[in-house]
Amino acid sequence: MGVLEDCLQFFNVAGPGKVLLRTGSAAAPLDARLTDLIATTVTSGDVSVFLPIDQASSAGVREHLRGLVDKGLDVVVALVDPGTATLVTDPETLLTVQSDLGVALHAPLDAVALGRLPEERIFASGPDGREAPVGALAETYRLMPESTTVQRTALENLETSLVPASIERLGEWLANNPAPAGSWPGDLSTVAAAHYALFGTLPSGEIDGLLDSPRPVSLGMLEDLLQSRLTHLGADTVWSEVAGGRAAAALINGWADGDAHPRAFWLVRSPADGQMYWADPLAHGTLLPAHPDGSLNEHTAILERQRSTALLVDSLGNPYLPVVEAATETAPLVSMHARPQGASLLVGAWPEGARTAIRRQILEVVGGYDGPVIALDVRRGRAHEGRSTLDAELKTALNESLKRSAGPPVVVATEHNDELMWLVRNQYGGVTVVPGINKLGDLEGWTVHGDGLPERYSVLSSGALDHAGQLASRTPVAQAPQVLREFLASPSWPDAERYFRENRVELLMPESLDAMRALVVAYRTRATAVGPDGLLLKDHPFFVPDRALPAFGVVLEVASRASTDLHAAPIAPTDPSLLAERVPQATPADESLLFGYLSNRQVLGSQGPFQDGLLWLRQLVQAMLDEGVTRLAPGAVLDVLAGKGELEGERAARKPGAPELYRAHATVAEALLRTIDPVRWGGGVSPHDLVTAIDCLTGQDRVGWHYIIKEEVQPRVPASAQESLRHLLEDIATCY
C-alpha cells in the first residue's frame, strides 16, 4: 500500500509549470489519455493547475489556489473531465466554476469559438504571455475573473482621464468605476490605480505593463510597483503623518475582525482643507470620511489591529519611512499587547487623535492610580445572540493581560460590553468599571460591576477604583512566585526553554511546583464550574481556553521527577526520516523531549522546520505509548500537544484564518488514544467526531500521521483494535 493511499487529495507535478490535482491512491498510474492531454495543452501563467471538475467545489482547493495568487503566482486552472480525459468546454460550467474559485481559467478554443463567453473577459495571450496584438494569432486563451476584468477596465478609464492627478481625480474615478460586489479581491490592480490617480505615475513606472498583462496584482507585486515594503508602523504614527501633511497618503493592509483574507486600501488627505478620507476601490465607489477612532470607523479599526501594516508616500507619491521613537523594552510580566500607564496597563488602541471625554477620564484617573488596573479601549465584534462582544484580536490582547494579573483583575473600559463583563467576572473573578451613557449619548456616571449588585459613581475616581479592588479581592486566587509568573509569561516556547535553563533551580523549588499545581487545579476547577446561565464555563462561547498552562505544568512535573531519577535522559529523534524504523525507548524521559516538540527544535539532517515538528511528534507519541519506560502518562502528553503554538508571541505571528494545525495534532492524538484504548480513554465524543471537527491537515501532516500510526501504533495494538485504527486513518486522510 502506498503511503499516500489514504490521502484523498494531493497535487502531482505533471510537466514544467503544470500540476494535476489527483484523488485516491498515489500508487495508481495516471490515465495515459490524461497524460497526453496535459502534455499537449498550451496554457499560460506561472502555474497551470489541471483540476478535475468533480473537485472544483472543494473549499480546500479554492483556498489553496487563492493562496497561490496571494503569493504572487499567475495561476491558471484547466478544468478536466476525468471520465473522458478531455478539457471542459461548456461555457456555463466554466463561468460557474470561475465565480466560485475566483482565479483565471484556461479557455479551450472550442469554448471561445462558441461565442458564449463574455468577450471582455477573454484574454488572448501571445508567446510572451502578454496580450496578443489585434489580428495576431493567440497562443492560448484564458477566462479572466470578473473582478480582474472590471479592475483593468477601471485602470484603462483612469489612464485616459483628462482630469489632472489629484484627490479630486481619485474621487471622480472611484464614483465612475465601482468594484464588483461580492467578488474575491485577489487582484489589487485598482489599489495600485488609486496611487496613479493621486500622483499621475507609479514609482516603478509600470502602469502600461499592467494593462497588457493578465497577471493579478498580488500584495507583493503592489509593493514592487510602489518600490517599497509595507511595515508595522502603528495607527497613531500613520494617522499623525497623514494628518500633519508629511504624508500625502498611506497604503494600509490588514484584516477586519473575523476575516480570513486581508484588505488593502488608502488613507488620503486633501491638500486644500486637510480633510482625510479612505479610498477603498475594492469595496466602495466613493471617498469615505476618515475618523481616528476605530470604534466609529471600520477602516480605522483595521489600521489599529496589531497585524496591520502600512506604507507612507509623500506629496510626489514616493514612499518614505517616518521618524519614530525607539521601542522601549517591556517588563517581563507586561503583555506584548499592553503598554504601561503608571502602575496600570493600557490595552487597545487609545488613539491620540480621538481623546473623548470617557477616554480622557480613564487615562487621567488610571494614570495617577497607585494600584494595578487594566484600562481597555473597547472595539466591538459581531454580536452573539443579541449580546455585545469584543473584537477577536482585542479579546486575545485583554486575555493575555488578565492571565498575568497577580490577583483578580480590575478592568476599566470605555463602554459596556457583555463579553468583556462575562470574561472578567466569570473566568477571572474580577471587576469591571464602565461608563453609563444616556439616550442622548452623553456620559452619565460610572458603574462598578463585581460580586453583587452594580454600584454607581457620578465620576470616575480613585475611590471608585479602590472599591472595585476591594470587591475583586474577595475572589480567592493561587499565588505564584515571581520566577514562575515570568516563566508562564514567556512569549514563545523557545523563550520558555531558555528561561527554564537559566532559572531551573528556582522553578523546581517546592514553592514553585506547588504554585504551578495550584494554578492548574484552579484553572480546571473554574473551567468546569457552572456559570450563571447553567452552562459549564468552558462550554460558554465567551470562555477562553488556556491551552498552554497545563503544558507548563507537565514540563515542570517531568523536570522535577527527572532531577531525582538517575536513569532519566534526553530523548530525541535520531533519524531525520519519518520512514526510519522504530527504536524502542530505553530510559525515562526528561523535559528535553517536551521542549523539543514545543519549540520545534531542529533535527540534524531534516528538511526544515515542518519536518522537525513531525519528527518530534512521532517521538512524543512513541514516548506516550511507552509510558511504562518513559514515565510519560498519555494525559500529560495530550496536555503538551495542546500547548504547542499557544504562547502570546506564537499566536500573534499567525496569519488570521490559518488552519489550527497544532491543535489538530493534539486532537488526532486524543482520538488515537480513544481508538486503541477505549476502556481507559473512551466516552464522550467519538474518535470520528473528534477528527472530523478539526481544521483539515495538510498533505504533509497526513503523511506524517500515516507513518506514525503504521510504524509506532499498529504493531503494538491488538487485532481487535486494528479495524478501528484503519477507520481513524481514513478520517485523518480526509478533509471534511
ROFI-479915 format. One line per field, with one value per residue (C-alpha): residue number from 1; chain; x, y, z negated. Coordinates in steps of 0.5 Angstrom, whole numbers, always signed. Layout:
% residues N
i: c(NUM|...)
ch: c(A|...)
c1: c(X|...)
c2: c(Y|...)
c3: c(Z|...)
This chain:
% residues 736
i: c(1|2|3|4|5|6|7|8|9|10|11|12|13|14|15|16|17|18|19|20|21|22|23|24|25|26|27|28|29|30|31|32|33|34|35|36|37|38|39|40|41|42|43|44|45|46|47|48|49|50|51|52|53|54|55|56|57|58|59|60|61|62|63|64|65|66|67|68|69|70|71|72|73|74|75|76|77|78|79|80|81|82|83|84|85|86|87|88|89|90|91|92|93|94|95|96|97|98|99|100|101|102|103|104|105|106|107|108|109|110|111|112|113|114|115|116|117|118|119|120|121|122|123|124|125|126|127|128|129|130|131|132|133|134|135|136|137|138|139|140|141|142|143|144|145|146|147|148|149|150|151|152|153|154|155|156|157|158|159|160|161|162|163|164|165|166|167|168|169|170|171|172|173|174|175|176|177|178|179|180|181|182|183|184|185|186|187|188|189|190|191|192|193|194|195|196|197|198|199|200|201|202|203|204|205|206|207|208|209|210|211|212|213|214|215|216|217|218|219|220|221|222|223|224|225|226|227|228|229|230|231|232|233|234|235|236|237|238|239|240|241|242|243|244|245|246|247|248|249|250|251|252|253|254|255|256|257|258|259|260|261|262|263|264|265|266|267|268|269|270|271|272|273|274|275|276|277|278|279|280|281|282|283|284|285|286|287|288|289|290|291|292|293|294|295|296|297|298|299|300|301|302|303|304|305|306|307|308|309|310|311|312|313|314|315|316|317|318|319|320|321|322|323|324|325|326|327|328|329|330|331|332|333|334|335|336|337|338|339|340|341|342|343|344|345|346|347|348|349|350|351|352|353|354|355|356|357|358|359|360|361|362|363|364|365|366|367|368|369|370|371|372|373|374|375|376|377|378|379|380|381|382|383|384|385|386|387|388|389|390|391|392|393|394|395|396|397|398|399|400|401|402|403|404|405|406|407|408|409|410|411|412|413|414|415|416|417|418|419|420|421|422|423|424|425|426|427|428|429|430|431|432|433|434|435|436|437|438|439|440|441|442|443|444|445|446|447|448|449|450|451|452|453|454|455|456|457|458|459|460|461|462|463|464|465|466|467|468|469|470|471|472|473|474|475|476|477|478|479|480|481|482|483|484|485|486|487|488|489|490|491|492|493|494|495|496|497|498|499|500|501|502|503|504|505|506|507|508|509|510|511|512|513|514|515|516|517|518|519|520|521|522|523|524|525|526|527|528|529|530|531|532|533|534|535|536|537|538|539|540|541|542|543|544|545|546|547|548|549|550|551|552|553|554|555|556|557|558|559|560|561|562|563|564|565|566|567|568|569|570|571|572|573|574|575|576|577|578|579|580|581|582|583|584|585|586|587|588|589|590|591|592|593|594|595|596|597|598|599|600|601|602|603|604|605|606|607|608|609|610|611|612|613|614|615|616|617|618|619|620|621|622|623|624|625|626|627|628|629|630|631|632|633|634|635|636|637|638|639|640|641|642|643|644|645|646|647|648|649|650|651|652|653|654|655|656|657|658|659|660|661|662|663|664|665|666|667|668|669|670|671|672|673|674|675|676|677|678|679|680|681|682|683|684|685|686|687|688|689|690|691|692|693|694|695|696|697|698|699|700|701|702|703|704|705|706|707|708|709|710|711|712|713|714|715|716|717|718|719|720|721|722|723|724|725|726|727|728|729|730|731|732|733|734|735|736)
ch: c(A|A|A|A|A|A|A|A|A|A|A|A|A|A|A|A|A|A|A|A|A|A|A|A|A|A|A|A|A|A|A|A|A|A|A|A|A|A|A|A|A|A|A|A|A|A|A|A|A|A|A|A|A|A|A|A|A|A|A|A|A|A|A|A|A|A|A|A|A|A|A|A|A|A|A|A|A|A|A|A|A|A|A|A|A|A|A|A|A|A|A|A|A|A|A|A|A|A|A|A|A|A|A|A|A|A|A|A|A|A|A|A|A|A|A|A|A|A|A|A|A|A|A|A|A|A|A|A|A|A|A|A|A|A|A|A|A|A|A|A|A|A|A|A|A|A|A|A|A|A|A|A|A|A|A|A|A|A|A|A|A|A|A|A|A|A|A|A|A|A|A|A|A|A|A|A|A|A|A|A|A|A|A|A|A|A|A|A|A|A|A|A|A|A|A|A|A|A|A|A|A|A|A|A|A|A|A|A|A|A|A|A|A|A|A|A|A|A|A|A|A|A|A|A|A|A|A|A|A|A|A|A|A|A|A|A|A|A|A|A|A|A|A|A|A|A|A|A|A|A|A|A|A|A|A|A|A|A|A|A|A|A|A|A|A|A|A|A|A|A|A|A|A|A|A|A|A|A|A|A|A|A|A|A|A|A|A|A|A|A|A|A|A|A|A|A|A|A|A|A|A|A|A|A|A|A|A|A|A|A|A|A|A|A|A|A|A|A|A|A|A|A|A|A|A|A|A|A|A|A|A|A|A|A|A|A|A|A|A|A|A|A|A|A|A|A|A|A|A|A|A|A|A|A|A|A|A|A|A|A|A|A|A|A|A|A|A|A|A|A|A|A|A|A|A|A|A|A|A|A|A|A|A|A|A|A|A|A|A|A|A|A|A|A|A|A|A|A|A|A|A|A|A|A|A|A|A|A|A|A|A|A|A|A|A|A|A|A|A|A|A|A|A|A|A|A|A|A|A|A|A|A|A|A|A|A|A|A|A|A|A|A|A|A|A|A|A|A|A|A|A|A|A|A|A|A|A|A|A|A|A|A|A|A|A|A|A|A|A|A|A|A|A|A|A|A|A|A|A|A|A|A|A|A|A|A|A|A|A|A|A|A|A|A|A|A|A|A|A|A|A|A|A|A|A|A|A|A|A|A|A|A|A|A|A|A|A|A|A|A|A|A|A|A|A|A|A|A|A|A|A|A|A|A|A|A|A|A|A|A|A|A|A|A|A|A|A|A|A|A|A|A|A|A|A|A|A|A|A|A|A|A|A|A|A|A|A|A|A|A|A|A|A|A|A|A|A|A|A|A|A|A|A|A|A|A|A|A|A|A|A|A|A|A|A|A|A|A|A|A|A|A|A|A|A|A|A|A|A|A|A|A|A|A|A|A|A|A|A|A|A|A|A|A|A|A|A|A|A|A|A|A|A|A|A|A|A|A|A|A|A|A|A|A|A|A|A|A|A|A|A|A|A|A|A|A|A|A|A|A|A|A|A|A|A|A|A|A|A|A|A|A|A|A|A|A|A|A|A|A|A|A|A|A|A|A|A|A|A|A|A|A|A|A|A|A|A|A|A|A|A|A|A|A|A|A|A|A|A|A|A|A|A|A|A|A|A|A|A|A|A|A|A|A|A|A|A|A|A|A|A|A|A|A|A|A)
c1: c(+0|+3|+4|-1|-6|-10|-10|-16|-13|-6|-2|+3|+8|+5|+10|+14|+9|+4|+1|-5|-10|-11|-15|-15|-8|-2|+1|-5|-2|-4|-9|-5|-10|-10|-2|-3|-8|-3|+3|-1|-5|-2|-3|+0|+2|+7|+3|-3|-7|-11|-17|-22|-29|-31|-26|-28|-32|-27|-26|-19|-18|-21|-17|-10|-11|-12|-6|-2|-5|-4|+4|+4|+4|+0|-5|-9|-14|-15|-22|-22|-27|-24|-28|-27|-20|-22|-22|-29|-31|-38|-39|-44|-40|-33|-37|-40|-33|-30|-35|-33|-26|-24|-18|-17|-19|-16|-21|-20|-21|-28|-31|-28|-31|-38|-38|-42|-36|-36|-32|-29|-26|-23|-15|-11|-4|+2|+8|+11|+5|+2|-4|-3|-4|-10|-10|-5|-6|-6|-2|-7|-14|-16|-22|-21|-25|-30|-26|-20|-23|-27|-21|-17|-23|-22|-15|-16|-21|-16|-11|-15|-18|-17|-17|-10|-7|-11|-15|-21|-19|-19|-26|-29|-25|-28|-35|-35|-32|-35|-32|-36|-40|-38|-32|-26|-21|-15|-13|-10|-10|-15|-11|-5|-9|-11|-4|-4|-10|-7|+0|+0|+5|+7|+15|+16|+13|+9|+2|+3|+5|-1|-6|-3|-2|-7|-3|-7|-3|-1|+1|+8|+7|+4|+10|+14|+10|+11|+18|+18|+15|+9|+12|+9|+8|+2|-4|-2|+4|+0|-5|-1|+4|-2|-6|+1|+2|+8|+5|+0|-3|-2|-3|-6|-6|-10|-15|-22|-25|-26|-24|-19|-16|-13|-16|-12|-14|-11|-12|-11|-11|-14|-8|-14|-17|-13|-19|-18|-21|-21|-20|-22|-23|-24|-30|-33|-34|-33|-28|-30|-29|-24|-24|-18|-23|-23|-30|-33|-30|-29|-22|-19|-21|-17|-11|-11|-10|-4|-2|-4|+2|+3|+7|+7|+8|+10|+7|+10|+8|+15|+15|+19|+20|+18|+22|+19|+22|+25|+21|+22|+24|+18|+18|+17|+10|+7|+4|+6|-1|-1|+3|+4|+1|+3|+2|-3|-4|-7|-10|-13|-12|-13|-12|-8|-13|-19|-19|-26|-29|-29|-22|-19|-22|-20|-13|-12|-15|-12|-5|-5|-7|-2|-6|-6|-11|-13|-15|-19|-21|-27|-27|-34|-34|-40|-46|-47|-55|-56|-50|-45|-38|-30|-26|-23|-16|-17|-20|-14|-10|-14|-14|-6|-6|-12|-7|-1|-5|-3|-10|-17|-17|-20|-22|-24|-27|-29|-36|-41|-39|-43|-37|-32|-36|-37|-30|-27|-32|-34|-27|-22|-27|-25|-29|-31|-32|-36|-39|-46|-49|-56|-60|-57|-50|-48|-43|-48|-43|-39|-42|-38|-40|-37|-40|-47|-51|-47|-45|-46|-41|-42|-35|-29|-24|-19|-25|-29|-22|-21|-28|-27|-20|-24|-29|-24|-20|-26|-24|-19|-13|-7|-1|+5|+13|+16|+20|+14|+10|+15|+16|+9|+9|+14|+13|+14|+17|+24|+24|+21|+26|+32|+28|+28|+35|+37|+32|+32|+34|+28|+23|+24|+24|+18|+14|+14|+12|+6|+4|+4|+0|-5|-5|-7|-12|-15|-16|-19|-24|-26|-27|-31|-36|-43|-44|-50|-53|-53|-47|-40|-36|-31|-37|-39|-38|-34|-29|-22|-19|-11|-8|-1|-2|-3|+3|+8|+5|+7|+14|+16|+13|+17|+23|+22|+22|+28|+32|+32|+32|+39|+36|+33|+36|+34|+30|+30|+30|+36|+34|+32|+27|+20|+21|+26|+25|+22|+28|+25|+25|+30|+30|+25|+24|+26|+24|+28|+23|+18|+21|+24|+17|+14|+20|+20|+28|+32|+33|+40|+39|+32|+29|+27|+22|+16|+19|+23|+16|+13|+19|+18|+11|+13|+18|+13|+7|+12|+14|+7|+6|+12|+9|+12|+19|+19|+14|+10|+3|-2|-6|+1|+3|-4|-3|+4|+1|-5|+0|+4|+4|-1|+4|+3|+8|+7|-1|+1|+5|+0|-4|-11|-16|-10|-11|-10|-5|-2|-9|-11|-5|-7|-14|-11|-7|-13|-17|-12|-12|-19|-19|-13|-16|-23|-24|-19|-20|-27|-33|-36|-34|-32|-25|-29|-33|-26|-22|-28|-29|-22|-18|-16|-9|-4|-2|+5|+1|-3|+3|+6|+1|+0|+8|+7|+1|+3|+10|+9|+2|-1|+5|+3|-4|-9|-12|-19|-17|-14|-20|-22|-15|-16|-22|-18|-13|-19|-21|-14|-13|-20|-21|-28)
c2: c(+0|+7|+12|+17|+11|+15|+22|+23|+30|+32|+35|+32|+35|+34|+38|+44|+49|+44|+41|+36|+35|+28|+24|+17|+13|+16|+9|+8|+10|+16|+15|+16|+20|+25|+25|+26|+32|+36|+35|+38|+43|+50|+54|+61|+63|+61|+55|+51|+47|+41|+41|+35|+38|+34|+37|+44|+46|+44|+49|+47|+47|+54|+57|+53|+57|+63|+63|+62|+68|+72|+69|+73|+67|+68|+61|+59|+53|+48|+44|+37|+32|+26|+21|+23|+26|+32|+39|+42|+47|+48|+56|+56|+51|+55|+61|+58|+55|+61|+65|+60|+60|+67|+65|+65|+59|+56|+58|+52|+54|+50|+54|+61|+59|+58|+66|+65|+67|+74|+78|+83|+77|+73|+75|+72|+71|+72|+68|+72|+72|+79|+81|+78|+84|+85|+81|+76|+69|+68|+62|+61|+64|+65|+67|+73|+73|+79|+83|+83|+85|+90|+93|+93|+97|+102|+103|+104|+109|+112|+113|+116|+121|+129|+131|+132|+128|+130|+128|+130|+126|+120|+121|+122|+116|+112|+114|+112|+105|+102|+95|+89|+87|+80|+78|+76|+81|+77|+83|+89|+93|+98|+99|+101|+105|+110|+112|+113|+117|+122|+123|+121|+116|+110|+110|+104|+107|+100|+103|+101|+94|+92|+94|+88|+83|+78|+77|+79|+84|+81|+85|+83|+86|+92|+93|+92|+98|+102|+100|+100|+95|+95|+95|+96|+103|+104|+107|+114|+114|+113|+118|+123|+123|+124|+129|+133|+133|+130|+124|+125|+118|+112|+105|+100|+93|+89|+84|+86|+82|+75|+76|+70|+75|+82|+88|+94|+101|+108|+114|+120|+128|+133|+139|+144|+143|+138|+133|+126|+120|+113|+111|+103|+102|+94|+96|+103|+107|+114|+117|+116|+121|+118|+119|+117|+113|+106|+105|+109|+107|+100|+102|+106|+99|+95|+100|+100|+92|+89|+85|+91|+94|+101|+105|+112|+116|+124|+129|+127|+120|+117|+112|+114|+112|+116|+118|+114|+113|+107|+102|+101|+94|+92|+89|+81|+81|+86|+83|+85|+87|+92|+99|+101|+107|+109|+103|+100|+98|+100|+95|+97|+103|+109|+114|+120|+124|+122|+123|+123|+125|+118|+116|+123|+121|+114|+116|+121|+117|+111|+114|+117|+111|+107|+100|+95|+97|+95|+100|+98|+102|+97|+95|+91|+85|+82|+81|+74|+72|+79|+80|+85|+82|+84|+85|+78|+81|+86|+80|+76|+82|+83|+76|+76|+82|+78|+72|+76|+79|+78|+77|+78|+84|+91|+93|+100|+100|+105|+102|+97|+90|+84|+79|+84|+83|+76|+74|+79|+77|+69|+67|+71|+73|+80|+87|+92|+99|+102|+109|+110|+113|+117|+117|+123|+119|+123|+121|+120|+117|+110|+103|+98|+91|+86|+81|+83|+89|+94|+101|+108|+113|+120|+121|+116|+117|+113|+112|+108|+104|+103|+100|+96|+93|+91|+87|+84|+82|+77|+72|+67|+66|+62|+66|+65|+67|+72|+67|+62|+68|+70|+63|+63|+70|+67|+70|+63|+56|+57|+63|+59|+54|+59|+62|+55|+53|+60|+59|+52|+51|+57|+54|+47|+49|+47|+53|+54|+47|+48|+54|+51|+45|+50|+55|+49|+46|+53|+54|+47|+48|+54|+52|+46|+51|+52|+59|+64|+61|+54|+52|+50|+56|+52|+51|+58|+62|+68|+63|+63|+56|+57|+51|+53|+53|+45|+44|+49|+44|+38|+41|+43|+36|+32|+36|+35|+28|+27|+31|+26|+20|+18|+14|+20|+22|+27|+23|+26|+24|+20|+20|+25|+21|+19|+13|+11|+4|+5|+5|+3|+7|+5|+11|+15|+22|+29|+36|+36|+32|+36|+43|+39|+39|+45|+49|+45|+44|+43|+36|+35|+33|+34|+38|+44|+46|+43|+36|+38|+38|+32|+28|+31|+29|+22|+22|+24|+19|+14|+16|+16|+9|+7|+10|+4|+6|+14|+15|+20|+19|+20|+25|+29|+28|+31|+37|+38|+37|+42|+47|+48|+55|+57|+63|+70|+71|+65|+67|+74|+71|+67|+69|+71|+65|+60|+53|+51|+45|+44|+44|+39|+34|+35|+33|+27|+24|+24|+21|+16|+14|+13|+9|+4|+4|+6|+3|+8|+14|+13|+16|+23|+25|+19|+19|+20|+26|+29|+28|+31|+37|+40|+44|+40|+37|+39|+33|+33|+33|+27|+23|+24|+21|+16|+14|+15|+10|+5|+5|+6|+4|-1|-6|-6|-5|-12|-15|-13|-5|-6|-4|+2|+4|+3|+8|+13|+13|+14|+20|+23|+23|+26|+34|+35)
c3: c(+0|+2|-4|+0|+0|-5|-3|+2|+5|+7|+13|+18|+22|+29|+33|+33|+29|+29|+24|+23|+17|+16|+12|+9|+9|+11|+13|+18|+25|+29|+35|+41|+44|+39|+39|+47|+45|+40|+45|+51|+48|+48|+42|+40|+33|+28|+26|+29|+25|+28|+24|+24|+25|+19|+15|+17|+11|+6|+1|-1|+7|+7|+1|+4|+11|+8|+3|+9|+12|+6|+6|+13|+17|+24|+23|+29|+28|+33|+32|+34|+34|+31|+34|+42|+40|+44|+42|+40|+46|+43|+42|+37|+33|+34|+32|+25|+23|+24|+20|+14|+15|+16|+21|+28|+32|+38|+44|+49|+56|+57|+51|+54|+61|+59|+57|+51|+46|+44|+50|+45|+40|+46|+45|+52|+50|+54|+54|+48|+44|+45|+49|+57|+62|+65|+71|+69|+67|+60|+57|+52|+48|+41|+38|+33|+27|+27|+21|+25|+32|+28|+25|+31|+35|+29|+30|+37|+36|+31|+36|+41|+36|+37|+30|+27|+22|+15|+10|+14|+20|+15|+12|+19|+22|+15|+17|+24|+23|+17|+15|+17|+11|+7|+11|+8|+8|+11|+15|+13|+19|+17|+11|+15|+19|+13|+13|+20|+20|+14|+17|+24|+24|+20|+17|+22|+28|+30|+31|+38|+36|+32|+38|+43|+37|+35|+28|+22|+18|+11|+5|+6|+13|+11|+6|+12|+16|+11|+10|+2|-3|-8|-15|-22|-24|-29|-28|-31|-27|-21|-23|-25|-19|-14|-19|-19|-12|-12|-8|-3|-3|-7|-4|-9|-9|-15|-17|-19|-25|-23|-16|-13|-8|-9|-5|-2|-2|-2|-7|-4|-5|-2|-1|+0|-7|-11|-11|-11|-7|-6|+1|+2|+9|+8|+3|+4|+10|+6|+2|-6|-11|-16|-23|-28|-33|-31|-35|-30|-23|-20|-16|-22|-26|-21|-22|-29|-29|-31|-25|-20|-16|-12|-7|-7|-1|+0|+4|+10|+9|+7|+1|-6|-13|-19|-24|-30|-37|-39|-42|-50|-53|-56|-63|-64|-66|-61|-55|-48|-47|-53|-55|-62|-64|-71|-76|-71|-64|-57|-53|-46|-41|-45|-39|-41|-35|-39|-46|-48|-55|-57|-55|-58|-65|-64|-62|-68|-74|-72|-70|-77|-81|-85|-84|-78|-74|-66|-62|-56|-50|-47|-40|-39|-35|-32|-36|-39|-40|-42|-46|-45|-44|-44|-37|-37|-37|-43|-47|-46|-48|-54|-56|-56|-61|-65|-65|-68|-74|-81|-83|-81|-76|-76|-69|-67|-60|-55|-54|-57|-53|-55|-53|-57|-63|-63|-62|-67|-72|-71|-68|-73|-78|-77|-77|-71|-72|-66|-64|-64|-57|-57|-51|-48|-48|-54|-60|-66|-71|-72|-75|-78|-77|-81|-86|-88|-85|-81|-84|-81|-82|-79|-76|-76|-82|-86|-91|-85|-84|-91|-92|-85|-88|-95|-91|-87|-93|-95|-90|-92|-88|-88|-89|-85|-86|-81|-78|-76|-73|-69|-66|-65|-61|-56|-49|-46|-47|-45|-50|-56|-55|-55|-61|-65|-63|-67|-73|-73|-81|-83|-78|-81|-88|-92|-93|-85|-84|-89|-86|-79|-81|-85|-78|-74|-79|-80|-72|-71|-77|-75|-67|-70|-75|-73|-71|-72|-65|-68|-63|-65|-64|-59|-54|-54|-48|-52|-55|-53|-54|-57|-53|-55|-63|-63|-59|-63|-69|-65|-64|-71|-74|-69|-70|-78|-77|-72|-77|-82|-77|-76|-69|-66|-60|-54|-49|-41|-34|-32|-25|-20|-16|-18|-15|-20|-24|-31|-36|-43|-49|-54|-59|-63|-59|-62|-60|-54|-50|-52|-50|-43|-41|-44|-41|-34|-36|-30|-28|-25|-17|-17|-11|-15|-21|-18|-18|-25|-28|-25|-28|-35|-34|-33|-38|-43|-41|-42|-49|-50|-48|-52|-59|-63|-61|-59|-65|-61|-62|-56|-59|-60|-53|-51|-55|-52|-45|-46|-49|-42|-39|-44|-47|-46|-41|-37|-37|-35|-29|-26|-20|-21|-19|-18|-20|-27|-25|-32|-35|-30|-32|-39|-37|-33|-39|-43|-38|-37|-45|-45|-39|-42|-49|-49|-56|-59|-55|-51|-53|-51|-43|-39|-35|-29|-31|-34|-28|-23|-27|-27|-21|-15|-16|-10|-6|-10|-16|-14|-11|-18|-22|-17|-18|-26|-26|-22|-25|-32|-34|-29|-31|-39|-38|-39|-33|-36|-35|-28|-24|-29|-27|-20|-20|-24|-19|-14|-18|-18|-11|-9|-9|-12)
